Amino acid sequence: MANNQASKSVVIDYDAIANQESFRALVRKKNAFLWSMTVFFLAAYMLLPILTSYTTILHQKAFGEITWVWVYAAGLFIMTWSLCHLYVAKANSYDREAKAIIAEYENGGGRL
């Protein structure tokens, strides 16, 4: 309880943190990662219906009676899990950078 009361008395100027160059660099880096990951994810998913509807590329047999569309679809599941793991790893690194930015602010680096 004493910990909660102590943390309530600390006033954080979020505008000052938002104006720090280190914070703006983190936001740019995070947005670039998220947008590129989103574009890649949507492109890979939207390519499946496009390839199956307008071409016959994925209709060819890959292994026995299994066509490439099944291989592609299974690859989408693997891609989704891989992107989730990648996102969690990157989010953890962004959290560490955010803590460093807050520490920089608390040490007087972000005050104008």
Secondary structure, 3 states (H helix, E strand, C coil): CHHHHHHHHCCCCHHHHHHCHHHHHHHHHHHHHHHHHHHHHHHHHHHHHHHHHHCCHHHCEEECCEEHHHHHHHHHHHHHHHHHHHHHHHHHHHHHHHHHHHHHHHCCCCCC
